[in-house]
């Protein structure tokens, strides 16, 4: 009895010590998240800062010495799916997600500290249109938050990997899934939903990070009578399957206390069946984080027939003294908005071939449609540019604020033959409402571009046979990092575009490179693992010889 009591006391003491220790080491605060970019020894926010610039002030690895960059370690994720995860880093520990696991690694050695496995119903992958992926986590107050393919939101203890809470967002059987990295804004955990091609009704949600309680849900397609419902003129129930998913992480401006989040295309693609602008699909939303209330909205593709999601990352910057938000949209135009009010400041074309609109009218903010768009809506066969892959797909761009340059992985001259047809709705089954086929160019299909965000002027470009689907990283070392679908991790001179360094990681890269510092040494990390939307849908035979994989690769300069 006495022994038991002592044992129990000892155990209790250990737990208390653990908690106290965790409190000291693992309690990321709102201020730490806000100041993420100023501390290169941690990565606490998706996109390396709430503004998602993916730019680092580190310059120990630079254009002069990048040739000496070599692997420090690699860690197997034991998963052969495509890997799009954004690595997080806190107090020397790196956190990486896959569709069915979360791992904590010693950032310097790659040693696994814990691995937390997620189980979900075997039939779930059926509802993930464009890859069984997960894009990463949010961390805050000692907890890691992530989403699951079967549409749950979970919180893990960052020290142990144990699940703290789990909340079901919605029934995945109706075509809903979750691949998004959540974010924390004003103390609220905010998540988005996937499933735009399954006839879902999109939404954003806010959760209490302490309890997992849902605080709000804001639909991206209004019900009849709600604001914006007047833009669904079909007179029926199109809104119930209206699309508008929210599958990429939004940005946050703590000063304006506003979250910015892009929404996906309207469903089905047959725009003639849903006359009107179809708010808030293909729209950039500004929201109040505590309530989910919409402050302003800007729609990039009204009544979209072409799968032109406006989900791409929203990069915050200050240009010419104005607080702006930038997006390289699927539809081929690069939007620069005043983020205080949603005013459109510029919308240059950022790829060569766009034929659905001649431009964006800066006075009205609306696209100037060509007959390709109008014919598509009336059911005629057209070939449109850019294709449903977009001028840019999901892969996040980087912005160097010092040179005012954006670095974007673009699709080059890829179009689509298209004809709207009557859609058939069945829960959890594709709901396209169109017949389509790719229209490939003769030559290269991708181009990494350095552009001026206000003019779209191309400073340099690096063409590639296959389009790059990886994220881009910019550094003060005059470098741009990205990766190829055939496995190369690559570094370019940020000023000239000269290819400086490349390393074959053994499987295609569709992940998101990051850089960080520990004990005075700079590291660069990227997750490889071939897969994702192009590999699934293109039929590109050149990918057949690329091995599947899934490794966290970390690089440093060789001494
Ligand atoms: Ca879509």
Boltz pocket constraint, residues with backbone or C-beta under 6 A from the ligand:
constraints:
  - pocket:
      binder: B
      contacts: [[A, 196], [A, 197], [A, 264], [A, 265], [A, 307], [A, 308], [A, 309]]
      max_distance: 6.0
